[in-house]
Amino acid sequence: MAERVHPRDSPPSSDEHPILKPAPPSAEKPIPQPGTYVIQIPKDQVYRVPPPENARRYTHLSKRKSSRSTCCRCCCCFLTTILSLLLAAAIAAAVIYFVFRPEAPNYSVDNVAIKGFNLTSSSSPLSPEFDVTVRAHNPNDKIGIYYEKGSSVKIYYEDVNLCNGALPVFYQPTNNVTLFETALKGSRIELTSAALGSLSNDQKKGRVPFTLKLRAPVKIEVGSITTWEITAKVTCKITVDKLTAASKIVSKDCDYGVDLW
């Protein structure tokens, strides 16, 4: 009985093109690009906290950062508070200005009576006396002025202080003109021969110049509010015709200012 012989599959010839199938994706990790390094660290050697040798430094740096942030917060809060107060003060000042329309008071010297000048003897000291009438005008409709203790009124000839006095304590209401007399006295004032000669020449010309300096602590009343004490400053340049009780003012010019603190 003859056996059936199956022909073997002949290998593909070199002339035939083989069928290429895509390779299955590799389960391995991608190969890094040239010039790069991959460092593998065991999982048990990865620390979530600094190692013991760096723990003290880490604690120190953490505390310093926390203290800096606290200081910055405090500075920001302080600056914010200061700016808020300044803004509130500016708004209050603007409201007061537009509601009350404050005007500066006016001051002038209405009369001067002089005694105690003996220009014939250059060896004896002088004891001058000035009776000065000061006119104060408060032009405001809603603002009153309190004149407090501690005021001063001084008379100067050139740079020499001749006599001193003070204003009375009083309250000046709104839209008011007040005339107050103050007696100024000096004692044993010694002038140089040059100053005496100049004073005598000025009297002969009928123009003797003096400077009056007034400093008065005052409080301003705005409605039901009274301010802190401020200092009113008045400087008047006055010229009289002679050094007697019947002297008359030839010219006068007054400047006004305040010291708020």
C-alpha positions in Angstrom: 0.0 0.0 0.0 1.5 3.2 -1.1 1.8 6.1 1.4 0.6 9.6 0.5 3.4 12.0 0.5 2.6 15.6 1.3 4.9 18.2 -0.2 6.8 20.4 2.1 6.2 24.1 2.2 9.0 25.6 0.3 10.7 28.6 1.9 9.9 31.9 0.5 12.1 33.0 -2.3 14.2 36.0 -2.1 12.2 37.5 -4.9 9.0 37.6 -2.8 8.4 40.5 -0.4 7.8 39.4 3.2 4.8 40.8 5.0 6.0 43.0 7.9 3.8 43.1 11.0 4.0 45.9 13.6 5.9 44.9 16.7 3.9 44.9 19.9 4.5 47.8 22.2 7.4 47.3 24.6 6.6 47.1 28.2 10.0 48.5 29.1 10.6 52.3 30.0 11.6 54.6 27.2 15.3 55.1 26.7 16.5 58.6 27.8 17.8 60.9 25.2 21.6 61.1 24.8 23.2 63.6 27.3 20.6 63.0 30.0 20.9 60.9 33.2 18.3 58.9 35.0 19.0 58.4 38.7 17.1 55.7 40.4 16.6 56.0 44.2 15.1 53.3 46.2 11.7 54.2 47.6 12.7 53.6 51.2 15.4 56.2 50.9 13.1 59.1 49.8 12.5 61.4 52.8 9.4 63.5 53.3 11.1 65.4 56.2 14.7 66.6 56.4 17.3 64.1 57.5 18.3 64.3 61.2 21.5 66.1 60.4 19.5 69.0 58.7 16.5 69.0 61.0 17.9 71.8 63.3 18.7 74.0 60.3 15.2 73.4 58.8 13.5 74.3 62.1 15.6 77.5 62.4 14.8 78.6 58.8 11.1 77.9 59.3 10.9 80.0 62.4 12.8 82.9 60.7 10.4 82.9 57.8 7.4 82.8 60.1 8.7 85.8 62.1 9.4 87.8 58.9 5.8 87.2 57.7 4.4 88.3 61.1 6.5 91.5 61.0 5.4 92.3 57.5 1.7 91.8 58.5 2.2 94.1 61.5 3.8 96.8 59.3 1.0 96.6 56.7 -1.7 96.9 59.4 0.1 99.9 61.0 0.5 101.7 57.7 -3.1 101.0 56.8 -4.3 102.4 60.1 -2.2 105.6 59.7 -3.5 106.1 56.2 -7.0 105.6 57.3 -6.6 108.2 60.1 -5.0 110.7 57.7 -7.9 110.2 55.3 -10.5 110.7 58.0 -8.8 113.8 59.2 -8.6 115.2 55.7 -12.3 114.5 55.2 -13.2 116.1 58.5 -11.1 119.2 57.7 -12.8 119.5 54.3 -16.2 119.2 55.9 -15.4 121.9 58.5 -14.0 124.2 55.9 -17.0 124.0 53.5 -19.6 124.1 56.3 -18.1 126.8 58.5 -16.0 128.8 56.0 -13.3 129.9 58.6 -11.6 133.2 58.2 -8.4 134.4 59.9 -9.0 137.1 62.6 -7.6 140.6 62.0 -5.4 142.4 64.5 -4.2 146.0 64.5 -2.8 148.6 67.0 -5.2 151.5 67.5 -3.4 153.7 70.0 -0.1 153.9 71.8 0.7 156.1 74.9 4.4 156.3 75.8 6.2 157.3 79.0 9.5 156.9 80.7 11.9 158.0 77.9 14.7 160.4 79.1 17.0 160.9 76.1 19.0 163.7 77.7 21.1 161.5 79.9 22.9 158.6 78.3 24.3 157.2 81.6 20.9 156.5 83.3 18.9 153.4 82.3 15.4 153.7 80.9 12.2 152.4 82.3 9.8 152.8 79.4 6.0 152.2 79.6 3.7 151.7 76.7 -0.1 151.6 77.0 -1.2 149.8 73.9 -4.7 149.4 72.5 -5.0 146.3 70.3 -8.0 145.8 68.1 -9.1 142.1 67.4 -11.7 141.4 64.8 -13.3 137.9 64.5 -15.1 137.9 61.2 -16.5 134.3 61.4 -20.2 133.6 61.6 -19.9 130.2 63.4 -16.5 130.3 65.1 -15.6 131.8 68.5 -12.1 132.3 70.0 -11.0 131.7 73.6 -7.9 133.7 74.6 -6.1 131.7 77.3 -3.5 132.4 79.9 0.2 132.6 79.0 0.1 135.4 76.3 2.9 137.9 75.8 3.1 141.3 74.2 6.6 142.9 73.6 7.8 146.2 72.2 11.2 146.3 70.4 13.3 149.2 69.2 15.6 147.8 66.6 16.7 144.6 68.3 16.3 145.8 71.9 13.3 144.6 74.0 12.0 147.7 75.7 9.0 146.4 77.7 6.7 143.4 78.2 3.0 142.7 79.1 0.2 140.3 78.5 -3.3 140.1 77.1 -6.4 139.6 79.3 -8.2 136.3 79.3 -11.5 136.5 77.5 -13.8 134.9 75.0 -14.5 136.6 71.7 -17.8 135.6 70.1 -18.7 135.4 66.4 -18.7 138.5 64.3 -17.1 140.6 67.1 -14.6 143.4 67.4 -12.8 143.6 70.7 -10.6 146.5 71.9 -8.3 145.7 74.8 -5.7 147.8 76.5 -2.6 146.3 77.8 0.1 148.0 79.9 3.7 147.2 78.9 6.5 148.0 81.3 10.3 147.8 81.1 12.9 148.3 83.8 16.5 149.4 83.7 16.8 149.2 79.9 20.3 150.2 78.9 20.8 151.5 75.3 24.1 152.1 73.6 25.0 155.7 72.8 24.4 154.9 69.1 20.9 153.6 69.8 20.1 156.7 72.0 21.4 158.9 69.2 19.2 157.1 66.6 16.2 157.3 68.9 16.7 161.0 69.4 17.1 161.6 65.7 13.9 159.6 64.9 11.9 161.7 67.4 13.2 164.9 65.8 12.0 163.6 62.4 8.6 162.7 63.9 8.9 159.1 62.9 10.0 156.7 65.6 9.7 153.0 64.5 8.8 150.2 66.9 7.9 146.5 66.5 5.1 144.9 68.6 5.2 141.1 68.9 2.1 139.4 70.3 1.9 135.7 71.1 -1.4 134.4 72.5 -2.5 130.8 73.2 -6.1 130.4 71.9 -8.7 127.7 71.4 -11.1 127.7 68.5 -14.8 127.0 69.2 -16.5 125.4 66.2 -20.1 124.7 67.0 -20.1 122.5 70.1 -16.4 121.4 69.5 -13.4 123.2 71.0 -10.0 122.6 69.5 -6.7 122.0 71.3 -4.6 125.1 72.2 -2.9 126.8 69.3 -0.7 129.9 69.3 -1.7 133.1 67.5 1.3 135.2 66.4 0.9 138.9 65.5 3.8 141.1 64.5 3.0 144.8 63.9 5.4 147.5 62.6 4.2 150.8 64.1 5.7 154.3 63.7 4.8 157.1 66.2 5.5 160.8 65.9 6.9 161.3 69.5 7.8 159.6 72.7 5.0 161.0 74.9 1.6 160.1 76.3 0.1 162.1 73.5 1.9 160.2 70.7 0.1 159.4 67.5 0.5 156.5 65.2 1.9 157.6 61.9 1.9 154.2 60.1 1.2 150.5 61.0 1.3 147.2 59.4 0.4 143.9 61.1 1.1 140.3 60.0 -0.8 137.3 61.5 0.1 133.6 61.8 -0.5 130.5 63.9 1.5 127.6 65.4 -0.8 124.6 65.4 1.3 122.5 67.8 
